[in-house]
Amino acid sequence: MSLLPGCAVPTTPLPTTVAAQPCLELFTALDNAAAKAGFSPSRPMRVPGFPYLRSTRFLASFNQQILLPTQQETWLGHLADTDRTARQIELDSLPAASKAKLAASFGGNLQNAIDSCYPRLVSADLADSNRLTLLRQRVKVPSDYRIIPQILGLYPLSAIPVTIRVQNYHEETYEVFQRPLAELV
């Protein structure tokens, strides 16, 4: 039992195909290396239970739509491409020793190993309707808008001078439009 149930990620059955297993191990090792190095981008958002996918607000907006199989495959491809981009940043930021250790553990060419995993994992998830249902539930990006900071923060303070300046601009513009056309030329 977790002491912080709001932070706990429920266990998710991962793809069980033979082709998927080494990829899951690779992504776990990459995530652990990034965490050990002390960084992991907060955006795009990771998808719990899908270590090879990350989402943006735009991509998350498709989770409630009815998608044709080709659209679903495209959506999954975009989620994987989003992870690929974020993971490349993480990989580039890793110390050389960490990259060498990972490369030695996963066949020598780390980038090829990573690139070959995306299609395998996408295929495994596309073939499993339960995983696709779970994916739709998990692809969420929390809002960055916080009501209390907006009310108590800089917005109310900055609204006053902005409102005054806009009002002055309106008055200046009104004066210009009140002049006869001959004066303006």
RAVEN-V717261 format. One line per field, one symbol per residue. ss: DSSP state (H for helix, E for strand, L for the rest). phi: phi as a letter, one per 20 degrees, with the letter a starting at -180 (. if undefined). burial: b if it has 9 or more other C-alpha atoms within 8 Angstrom, else e. A space follows every 10 residues. Layout:
ss=???
phi=???
burial=???
This chain:
ss=LLLLLLLLLL LLLLLLLHHH HHHHHHHHHH HHHHHHHLLL LLLLEEELLE EEEEELHHHH LLLLLLLLHH HHHHHHHHHH HHHHHHHHHH HHHLLHHHHH HHHHHLLLLH HHHHHHHHHH HHHHHHLLHH HHHHHHHHLL LLLLLLHHHH HHLHHHHHHH HHHHHHHHHH HHHHHHHHLL HHHHL
phi=.efdffefdg fcfegdfffe gfffffffff fffffffnba fecfffdgnc fdcccdgfff fefdeedfgf ffffffffff fffgffffff ffeffgffff fffffcnndf fffffffgff ffffffecff ffffgffefb cffeecffff feefgfffff fffffffffg fffffffeff gfffe
burial=eeeeeeeeee eeeebeeeeb bebbebbbbb eebbbeeeee eeebbbbeeb bbbbbbeebb eebeeeeeee ebbebbbbbb bbbbebeeeb beebeeebbe ebbeebeeeb eebbeebbeb bbebbbeeee bbeebbeebb beeeeeeeeb eebebbeeee eeeeeeeeee eeeeeeeeee eeeee
